[in-house]
Amino acid sequence: DGVGGLTQEHFKSLRREGYAIVDGFLDMARAQRLRNEALEFAKSGKMPAHKFQFGPAHFVKPHIYEADMHDESMQHALPEFADLLFDDSLVHSVMASFPELQLEVGPRAKTLKLQYNAGSGGCFPWHYDNAGRPSKRALTCVVYLNPDWEEGHGGE
């Protein structure tokens, strides 16, 4: 049940370009289990609406839903995603090639969120994932579970 599939070419791309695209990041069986779990949960109506803050005001992003895996109720509802939160194999793999990042292991050292876009214009415009200083984020990993996704659908 692999996570990663990172090669030396991926690490070279990370150093050279600042990013790497890893097709097959999750093995197909695990990706399918995650997708099934996500779709079932999204259809249940229990996934919280995505909320964000801009200055002192709080807003709900229409047609976007988000489960923060640090929420214990989300861990119980989404056990496949909870397993990812507690899986440090990717961190160990990256640490071996990028010790200067000083990555930490364990669930407190990472953020894992499941997001579901229900269509109808819901989207995430270009943004930064840092909520403020000091930024401790050293690595961002976005995994798309859309089996028919292709360039041009967005998220590149």
C-alpha positions in Angstrom: 0.0 0.0 0.0 2.5 2.5 -1.1 2.8 6.2 -0.7 5.4 8.1 -2.7 7.0 6.3 -5.5 9.5 9.1 -5.5 12.6 8.6 -7.7 15.9 10.5 -7.9 14.4 12.3 -10.9 11.6 13.7 -8.7 14.2 14.9 -6.1 16.2 16.5 -8.9 13.1 18.3 -10.1 12.3 19.5 -6.6 15.8 21.0 -6.3 15.8 22.5 -9.8 12.2 23.6 -10.2 10.9 23.7 -6.7 8.2 21.1 -7.5 7.8 17.6 -8.9 4.8 15.9 -10.5 4.5 12.3 -9.4 2.1 10.3 -11.4 1.1 7.2 -9.5 2.0 8.8 -6.1 -0.4 6.4 -4.5 -0.8 2.8 -5.6 -4.1 2.3 -7.5 -5.7 0.2 -4.8 -5.1 2.8 -2.1 -6.1 5.7 -4.3 -9.4 3.9 -5.1 -10.1 3.3 -1.4 -9.4 6.9 -0.6 -11.6 8.1 -3.5 -14.5 5.8 -2.5 -14.2 7.0 1.1 -14.1 10.6 0.0 -17.1 10.3 -2.3 -19.2 8.4 0.2 -18.4 11.0 2.9 -19.1 14.0 0.6 -22.5 12.4 -0.4 -23.4 11.9 3.2 -23.8 15.6 3.7 -21.5 15.4 6.8 -18.4 17.1 5.3 -18.1 20.6 6.7 -18.2 23.6 4.4 -14.8 25.2 3.8 -14.3 28.3 5.9 -11.6 30.9 5.6 -10.6 34.2 7.3 -9.7 37.4 5.5 -8.6 40.0 8.0 -11.0 39.9 10.9 -13.9 38.5 8.8 -14.8 34.8 8.4 -16.3 33.5 5.2 -17.7 30.2 3.8 -16.4 29.3 0.4 -19.4 28.2 -1.7 -19.5 24.6 -3.1 -16.2 23.7 -1.4 -16.2 21.2 1.5 -13.2 20.3 3.7 -12.4 17.7 6.3 -9.5 18.5 8.6 -7.9 15.2 9.6 -6.7 16.7 12.9 -10.4 16.7 14.0 -10.9 13.4 15.8 -14.5 13.0 14.4 -13.1 13.3 10.9 -10.5 10.6 11.7 -13.3 8.2 12.7 -15.4 9.1 9.7 -12.5 8.8 7.2 -10.2 6.0 8.4 -8.3 5.7 5.1 -7.4 9.4 5.3 -6.5 9.1 9.0 -4.0 6.4 8.0 -2.3 8.9 5.7 -2.1 11.4 8.6 -0.2 8.9 10.7 1.9 7.5 7.8 5.4 9.1 7.9 6.9 7.2 4.9 6.8 10.2 2.6 8.5 12.4 5.2 11.3 9.8 5.7 11.8 9.6 2.0 12.1 13.3 1.6 14.3 13.7 4.7 16.9 11.4 3.2 17.3 13.7 0.1 16.6 17.1 1.8 18.0 17.0 5.3 18.2 20.8 5.2 14.4 21.0 5.4 14.6 19.6 9.0 11.2 17.9 8.5 9.5 16.5 11.6 7.6 13.2 11.8 4.2 12.5 13.4 0.7 13.8 12.9 1.4 17.1 14.7 4.1 17.9 12.1 1.8 17.9 9.2 -1.6 19.0 8.0 -3.9 16.7 6.0 -7.2 18.0 4.6 -9.7 16.3 2.3 -11.3 18.8 0.0 -14.3 18.2 -2.2 -15.4 20.6 -4.9 -19.1 20.2 -5.7 -18.9 22.2 -8.9 -21.1 25.2 -9.5 -18.1 27.5 -9.7 -16.5 26.4 -6.5 -12.7 26.8 -6.8 -9.5 27.9 -5.1 -7.8 30.8 -6.8 -4.0 31.1 -6.6 -3.1 31.4 -3.0 -0.5 30.7 -0.3 -1.0 28.0 2.3 0.8 29.8 5.0 -1.6 31.2 7.6 1.0 33.7 9.0 4.5 34.0 10.3 6.6 32.2 11.1 5.9 29.7 8.3 7.0 26.2 9.2 5.7 24.7 5.9 8.6 23.1 4.0 6.7 20.8 1.7 3.2 20.8 0.2 1.8 17.7 -1.4 -1.5 17.9 -3.4 -3.0 14.6 -4.4 -5.8 14.5 -7.0 -8.1 11.4 -6.8 -9.9 12.2 -10.1 -9.3 9.2 -12.3 -10.0 11.1 -15.5 -8.2 14.3 -14.6 -6.2 15.8 -17.4 -4.2 19.0 -17.9 -6.6 21.9 -18.3 -9.1 20.8 -15.7 -7.4 23.0 -13.2 -5.1 22.6 -10.2 -1.9 22.5 -12.2 
